[in-house]
């Protein structure tokens, strides 16, 4: 099986990149394959433009860069997003990637009459957010729940994908190496719970 690991961070020496690399190593260590998509290094343009708007209205075909990203996801048996938490959400680069790539007609289909077809029911999505605040801060202000409602449910469940979240936060010992061990373990377990692909459903 094959995993697409998407990472969004401007510094290739960052802990975020190290976590993505270690997670991919964990996937490979169980006999599966993994591709890392470094959105910054690849120069992906996150700006939702006039063509993207026309695609949403089903008045135009997606541009070549969007089609290439959709094809990468289509080839994957699981999608993993690794990113730093900015303002209790994902970076603009990653959000723009989702805005443009998870388009009407591909990720979901808005059918006349108000019916919605969720088209990514086969795809498990795993979110790995690296935060600077403590777990107590996330719990006290409800950020864990807020991010899961906004991202896991609001984006991926809307498209039918099965999403899970993992937050890598500072520990009392500030042992960042523990995050790398966790990432490798996540990669090793990535396909353990993957069953048969689900068919698209409607809501």
C-alpha positions in Angstrom: 0.0 0.0 0.0 1.1 3.6 -0.6 0.9 6.7 1.6 1.1 10.3 0.5 2.7 12.4 3.2 2.1 16.1 2.7 4.3 18.5 4.7 3.9 22.3 4.9 6.7 24.2 6.5 9.1 26.7 5.1 12.3 25.3 6.8 13.4 21.9 5.6 15.5 21.6 8.8 12.4 22.0 11.0 11.0 19.4 13.4 7.9 19.3 11.1 10.0 18.0 8.2 11.8 15.6 10.5 8.5 14.2 11.7 7.3 13.7 8.1 10.5 11.9 7.2 10.4 9.6 10.2 6.8 8.8 9.6 7.5 7.9 6.0 10.4 5.7 7.3 7.9 3.9 9.6 5.6 3.2 6.6 8.5 1.8 4.6 9.6 -0.3 7.5 6.4 -2.3 7.3 6.9 -3.1 3.6 4.7 -0.3 2.3 5.7 2.8 0.3 5.5 6.5 1.1 5.9 9.7 -1.0 6.6 13.0 0.7 5.0 16.0 -0.9 6.9 19.1 0.3 4.5 21.9 -0.7 7.0 24.7 -0.1 9.9 23.1 -1.9 7.6 22.2 -4.8 6.4 25.7 -5.1 2.7 24.9 -4.9 0.6 28.1 -5.3 -2.1 28.1 -2.6 -4.0 31.1 -3.9 -7.6 30.2 -4.8 -7.9 31.9 -8.2 -10.5 32.6 -10.8 -10.1 29.2 -12.5 -10.5 27.5 -9.1 -13.7 29.4 -8.6 -15.0 28.4 -12.0 -14.1 24.8 -11.2 -16.2 25.1 -8.1 -19.1 26.3 -10.2 -18.4 23.4 -12.7 -17.8 26.0 -15.4 -14.1 25.0 -16.1 -11.7 22.1 -15.8 -9.1 22.1 -13.0 -5.6 23.6 -13.9 -2.7 21.3 -14.4 -1.2 21.8 -11.0 -4.4 20.8 -9.3 -4.9 17.8 -11.5 -1.4 16.6 -10.6 -2.2 16.8 -6.9 -5.5 15.0 -7.3 -3.7 12.3 -9.2 -1.1 11.9 -6.4 -4.0 11.4 -3.9 -5.8 9.0 -6.2 -2.6 6.8 -6.3 -2.4 6.8 -2.5 -4.1 4.4 -0.1 -3.7 6.9 2.8 -3.1 10.6 3.1 -1.1 12.1 5.9 -0.8 15.8 6.6 2.1 17.0 8.7 2.1 20.6 9.7 2.9 23.2 12.4 -0.2 24.6 14.2 -0.6 28.3 13.3 -3.3 30.2 15.2 -5.0 26.9 16.2 -5.3 25.7 12.7 -3.1 24.7 9.7 -0.7 27.0 7.8 -2.1 29.0 4.9 -0.1 27.0 2.4 -1.7 23.7 3.5 -5.2 25.3 3.7 -4.8 26.7 0.2 -3.7 23.3 -1.1 -7.0 21.9 0.3 -9.0 24.8 -1.0 -7.8 24.2 -4.5 -7.3 20.4 -4.7 -10.4 19.2 -2.8 -12.6 20.6 -5.5 -16.3 20.2 -6.2 -16.6 17.3 -8.7 -13.5 15.5 -7.4 -13.6 15.4 -3.6 -17.4 15.8 -3.4 -20.2 16.6 -5.8 -22.9 19.2 -5.2 -25.8 17.8 -7.2 -28.7 20.0 -8.2 -31.6 19.8 -5.7 -29.3 20.0 -2.7 -27.9 16.5 -2.7 -24.3 16.0 -1.8 -22.1 13.1 -3.0 -19.1 12.4 -0.8 -16.4 11.0 -3.1 -13.5 10.2 -0.9 -15.0 7.5 1.2 -12.1 5.1 0.4 -9.4 7.5 1.8 -8.1 7.4 5.3 -6.6 10.8 6.3 -4.3 11.2 9.2 -3.5 14.7 10.6 -0.3 15.3 12.5 -0.1 18.8 14.0 3.0 20.1 15.8 2.1 22.7 18.4 4.1 25.0 20.6 1.5 25.3 23.4 1.0 22.6 26.1 -1.7 20.0 26.1 -3.2 21.7 29.2 -3.6 24.9 27.1 -5.4 23.0 24.3 -7.6 21.3 26.9 -8.4 24.4 28.8 -9.5 26.4 25.8 -11.1 23.6 23.8 -8.6 23.8 21.0 -8.4 20.0 20.5 -12.2 19.8 19.9 -12.3 23.0 17.9 -9.6 21.9 15.5 -11.2 18.4 15.1 -14.6 19.9 14.3 -13.2 22.4 11.9 -10.7 20.2 10.1 -11.5 16.5 10.6 -15.2 16.9 10.4 -15.6 20.2 8.5 -13.2 19.3 5.7 -12.6 15.6 5.4 -15.9 14.1 6.7 -17.6 16.5 4.3 -15.8 14.7 1.5 -16.4 11.2 3.0 -12.8 10.6 4.1 -12.1 9.0 7.4 -9.9 11.4 9.4 -7.9 10.9 12.6 -5.8 13.5 14.5 -2.5 13.4 16.4 -1.0 16.4 18.2 2.7 16.4 19.0 3.1 19.0 21.8 5.9 20.0 24.1 6.5 17.7 27.0 7.8 18.6 30.4 11.3 17.3 29.4 11.2 19.1 26.0 12.5 15.8 24.5 11.8 16.5 20.8 13.3 13.1 20.0 10.2 11.5 21.5 8.2 13.2 18.7 10.4 11.4 16.1 9.8 8.1 17.8 6.1 8.7 17.9 6.1 9.6 14.2 7.9 6.4 13.2 5.4 4.4 15.2 2.5 6.2 13.5 4.0 5.3 10.2 4.4 1.7 11.2 0.7 1.5 12.2 -0.6 3.5 9.3 -2.1 0.6 7.4 -3.0 -1.6 10.3 -6.6 -0.4 10.5 -7.1 0.2 6.8 -9.9 -2.1 5.6 -11.7 -2.4 2.4 -12.4 1.0 0.6 -15.8 2.4 1.3 -18.2 3.3 -1.5 -19.2 6.9 -1.9 -22.3 7.8 0.0 -24.7 10.7 0.0 -25.9 13.0 2.7 
